[in-house]
Amino acid sequence: MLTLDCDILAKALGFPRLIEALRRGHVDGVDLVERVLLTEPGRAGAAPNHLLVWPAWRFGGHAGVKMVSVFPANPDAGKPTNTTVYVLFDGRDGRPLATLTGAALTTMKTAADSALAADHLARPDVRMLAVLGAGAQAPWQVAALRAVRPALDHVLVWNRNPERGEALAAHLSADLGISAETVADAGTAVAAADIVTAVTGSTVPIIEGARLRPGTHVDLVGGFTAAMREADDETVRRGRLWVDTRRFTLADCGDVTGPIAAGVIGPEDIVGDLFELCRGTAPGRRDAAEITVYKNAGGGHLDLMTAIAFYERARANSAAP
């Protein structure tokens, strides 16, 4: 059994390979996916901590389970927000194949999920990207989106903590070679952007749909519980909505459950999911003026596809049996 550090392997894998692996994985499908979320309530107004266990199984292929902890206050103590362990099994005989560690398993998976959707839904000529949130996920979103839309050449960063926003903008400029600057309020970034990617843990909408320009693509990433919201009802009222999977978004994600509960949209208003987009059974963007909205909810099926991609890359690098 291999022991793999995804943080070390991330560069060798790269986003173009991972995005194509996810594309193939959505065409092939996954047979079983489950999700367990345990939450420790926050104390004295602090954000809650989470423990997620996400298993998935492609019959006759591979099976696996991801275990991840999410402790939002960790960066204040110089610790990472997320810690991840993944165990990959041979789906034919149950042999354990690899243990994968490192935050890149989740950060790359999440960003590649958004990028694959953007390849179907964002205009080809996008130039301006707004990033709402400056946590660990943010730079990965930029890198992945540029892998499918290389014309993106300027980033507007908004973050509740201005210092972290400035640090992200400096990192994007210095390490990714893309022009980046901070803005004082989210609305300014939203109104100027061709793509808006939101990577926050907000429980209050920060994207005002009324400020979206025609042709904008909205990528909602941060919310993974019904209490979390990154976009207001007007966002899905003006835009057409896709999700990565109905399996989790319809039950667990506030950016979908909230508008449905308010009667703004119904489940039937979800145009399609990422499986249908990749298989060509659901339409993507119709024209240059359309506002497209994508809810990236994640799920064990994506972690399985990503773990397989890391495992196969490691075997190719080392010629391991």
C-alpha positions in Angstrom: 0.0 0.0 0.0 1.3 3.4 -0.9 1.4 6.4 1.4 1.0 9.6 -0.6 1.4 13.2 0.3 -0.9 15.1 -2.0 0.8 18.4 -1.2 4.0 17.1 -2.7 2.2 15.4 -5.6 0.0 18.4 -6.5 2.4 20.0 -9.0 3.1 16.7 -10.7 -0.7 16.1 -11.1 -1.6 19.7 -12.1 -5.0 21.1 -12.9 -5.3 20.1 -16.6 -4.8 16.4 -15.7 -7.2 16.6 -12.7 -9.9 18.5 -14.6 -9.8 15.9 -17.4 -9.9 13.1 -14.8 -13.0 14.6 -13.3 -14.5 15.0 -16.7 -14.0 11.3 -17.4 -15.1 10.3 -13.9 -18.5 12.1 -14.4 -19.0 10.3 -17.7 -18.2 6.9 -16.1 -20.2 7.7 -12.9 -20.0 6.6 -9.3 -22.4 3.9 -7.9 -22.6 4.8 -4.2 -21.9 8.0 -2.3 -22.7 8.9 1.3 -22.0 11.8 3.6 -21.7 12.1 7.4 -21.2 15.5 8.9 -20.5 15.9 12.6 -20.5 19.5 14.0 -19.2 20.9 17.3 -21.1 24.1 18.0 -19.0 27.2 18.2 -18.4 28.7 21.6 -18.9 32.4 22.5 -19.9 33.3 19.0 -17.1 31.4 17.3 -17.7 29.4 14.1 -18.5 25.7 14.6 -15.9 22.9 14.0 -16.8 20.1 11.6 -15.8 16.5 11.0 -16.8 15.1 7.6 -16.7 11.4 6.5 -17.4 10.9 2.8 -17.3 7.4 1.3 -17.8 6.5 -2.4 -17.7 3.4 -4.5 -17.4 2.8 -8.2 -18.3 -0.9 -8.5 -15.5 -3.0 -10.1 -13.2 0.0 -10.0 -12.3 1.8 -6.8 -13.8 2.6 -3.4 -12.6 5.1 -0.8 -13.4 7.2 2.1 -12.3 10.8 3.0 -12.0 12.0 6.6 -11.6 15.7 7.0 -11.7 18.1 9.9 -12.6 21.8 9.5 -11.6 24.1 12.3 -12.2 27.7 11.1 -10.3 29.4 13.9 -7.1 27.5 13.2 -5.5 30.2 11.0 -5.5 32.6 13.9 -3.1 30.2 15.6 -1.1 29.6 12.5 -2.7 26.2 11.8 -4.5 25.0 8.6 -8.2 25.1 8.6 -8.6 21.7 7.0 -6.8 18.4 7.7 -7.5 15.5 5.4 -6.9 11.7 5.3 -8.1 9.5 2.4 -8.0 5.7 2.1 -8.3 4.3 -1.4 -9.3 0.7 -2.0 -9.4 -1.6 -5.0 -13.1 -1.9 -5.8 -12.7 -5.5 -7.2 -11.2 -7.2 -4.2 -11.2 -4.7 -1.4 -7.4 -4.4 -1.1 -6.2 -1.0 0.4 -4.2 0.7 -2.3 -3.1 4.0 -0.8 -3.4 6.3 2.1 -3.4 9.9 0.9 -2.8 12.9 3.2 -2.4 16.6 2.6 -4.8 19.5 2.1 -4.2 19.5 -1.7 -6.5 16.5 -2.0 -9.5 18.7 -1.0 -8.3 22.1 -2.3 -7.5 20.7 -5.8 -10.7 18.7 -5.9 -12.8 21.6 -5.0 -11.1 24.0 -7.4 -11.2 21.4 -10.3 -14.9 20.9 -9.7 -15.5 24.6 -10.2 -13.2 24.8 -13.2 -14.9 21.8 -14.9 -18.3 23.5 -14.5 -16.9 26.9 -15.7 -15.6 25.2 -18.8 -19.3 24.5 -19.7 -20.8 27.7 -18.2 -18.4 30.7 -18.3 -18.1 32.8 -21.4 -14.9 32.0 -23.5 -13.8 35.7 -23.3 -13.8 36.3 -19.6 -11.1 38.6 -18.3 -12.0 39.8 -14.8 -12.3 37.4 -11.8 -13.7 38.4 -8.4 -12.6 36.3 -5.5 -14.7 36.6 -2.3 -12.8 35.2 0.6 -9.0 34.9 1.1 -8.6 31.6 2.9 -6.6 28.5 1.8 -9.0 27.6 -1.0 -8.9 31.0 -2.8 -5.6 30.7 -4.7 -6.5 27.2 -5.9 -9.7 28.5 -7.3 -7.8 31.1 -9.3 -5.3 28.6 -10.7 -8.0 26.1 -11.7 -10.3 28.6 -13.3 -7.3 30.0 -15.3 -6.6 26.4 -16.5 -9.9 26.4 -18.4 -10.2 30.2 -19.0 -6.6 31.4 -19.6 -7.7 34.8 -20.7 -8.5 35.7 -17.1 -5.9 38.3 -16.4 -7.1 40.4 -13.4 -8.4 39.4 -10.0 -10.3 41.5 -7.6 -10.0 40.2 -4.0 -12.5 40.9 -1.2 -12.2 39.6 2.3 -13.7 40.6 5.6 -10.1 40.7 7.0 -8.4 43.3 4.8 -4.9 42.1 5.7 -5.6 38.5 4.5 -7.1 40.0 1.3 -3.9 42.0 0.7 -1.8 38.9 1.4 -3.8 36.9 -1.2 -3.5 39.6 -3.8 0.3 39.8 -3.2 0.5 36.0 -3.5 -1.5 35.9 -6.8 0.7 38.6 -8.3 4.0 37.2 -7.1 3.5 33.5 -7.4 0.9 33.1 -10.2 1.9 36.1 -12.2 -1.6 37.5 -12.4 -2.6 41.1 -11.8 -4.5 41.3 -8.5 -5.8 44.0 -6.2 -8.1 44.2 -3.2 -11.4 46.0 -3.0 -13.2 47.4 0.1 -16.6 45.9 -0.5 -17.9 42.7 -2.1 -20.4 44.6 -4.2 -17.7 46.4 -6.1 -16.0 43.2 -7.0 -19.3 41.5 -8.0 -20.3 44.4 -10.3 -17.0 44.4 -12.2 -16.5 40.7 -12.6 -16.9 38.2 -15.5 -16.6 35.3 -13.0 -17.4 35.6 -9.3 -16.0 32.8 -7.1 -17.1 32.8 -3.5 -15.0 30.8 -1.0 -16.3 31.9 2.4 -18.1 30.3 5.3 -20.7 33.0 5.4 -24.1 32.5 6.8 -25.3 35.8 5.3 -25.4 36.4 1.5 -22.5 38.5 0.3 -23.4 38.4 -3.4 -26.2 40.7 -4.4 -27.8 39.4 -7.6 -28.9 42.9 -8.6 -25.3 43.9 -9.1 -24.4 41.0 -11.4 -23.6 42.1 -15.0 -25.2 40.2 -17.9 -23.0 37.3 -18.9 -21.4 36.8 -15.4 -20.7 33.3 -14.2 -21.2 32.8 -10.4 -19.3 30.0 -8.7 -20.5 29.3 -5.1 -18.0 27.2 -3.2 -17.9 27.9 0.5 -21.3 26.9 1.9 -21.8 23.2 2.7 -24.6 23.4 5.3 -28.2 24.6 5.1 -27.2 27.5 7.4 -24.6 28.9 5.0 -25.4 31.4 2.3 -23.0 33.2 -0.1 -25.6 34.5 -2.7 -29.0 36.2 -2.2 -32.3 35.0 -3.7 -32.0 37.6 -6.5 -28.8 35.7 -7.8 -30.8 32.6 -8.7 -33.8 34.6 -9.7 -31.8 36.4 -12.4 -29.5 33.5 -13.2 -29.9 29.9 -14.3 -28.7 27.3 -11.8 -26.6 24.2 -12.1 -25.2 22.0 -9.3 -22.4 19.5 -9.1 -24.8 16.9 -7.7 -28.4 17.1 -6.6 -27.6 14.4 -4.0 -26.1 17.0 -1.6 -27.2 20.4 -2.8 -30.9 19.9 -2.5 -30.7 18.8 1.1 -27.6 20.4 2.5 -26.6 23.7 0.8 -28.2 27.0 1.9 -27.6 28.6 -1.5 -30.1 26.1 -3.0 -32.3 25.2 0.0 -32.9 28.8 1.0 -34.3 30.0 -2.4 -36.4 26.8 -2.7 -37.8 27.3 0.8 -38.6 30.9 0.0 -40.4 29.9 -3.2 -38.0 31.8 -5.4 -37.2 28.6 -7.4 -38.1 24.9 -7.2 -36.0 21.8 -7.6 -37.1 21.7 -11.2 -35.3 25.0 -11.9 -31.9 23.3 -11.5 -30.9 23.1 -15.2 -28.5 20.2 -14.7 -25.7 18.7 -12.6 -22.1 18.1 -13.5 -22.7 14.5 -14.6 -25.3 15.7 -17.1 -23.1 18.6 -18.3 -20.2 16.2 -18.9 -22.4 13.6 -20.6 -24.1 16.3 -22.8 -27.6 15.5 -21.5 -28.1 18.9 -19.9 -27.4 22.2 -21.7 -24.7 24.6 -20.7 -24.6 28.4 -21.3 -27.0 29.5 -24.0 -25.7 32.9 -24.9 -23.2 35.6 -23.9 -25.7 37.6 -21.9 -26.9 34.8 -19.7 -26.1 34.8 -16.0 -25.0 31.3 -14.9 -24.8 30.1 -11.3 -23.1 27.0 -10.2 -23.2 25.5 -6.7 -20.1 23.5 -5.9 -21.2 21.3 -3.0 -18.4 18.7 -3.2 -19.1 15.1 -2.2 -17.4 11.8 -1.9 -17.7 11.0 -5.6 -15.4 13.9 -6.4 -12.9 12.9 -3.7 -12.8 9.3 -5.1 -12.1 10.6 -8.6 -9.4 12.9 -7.3 -7.8 10.2 -5.1 -7.6 7.9 -8.1 -6.0 10.7 -10.2 -3.3 11.2 -7.4 -2.8 7.5 -7.1 -2.3 6.9 -10.8 0.0 9.9 -11.1 2.1 8.5 -8.2 2.3 5.1 -9.9 3.3 6.7 -13.2 6.0 8.7 -11.4 7.5 5.7 -9.5 6.4 2.7 -11.6 4.9 1.3 -8.4 3.0 -2.0 -8.7 
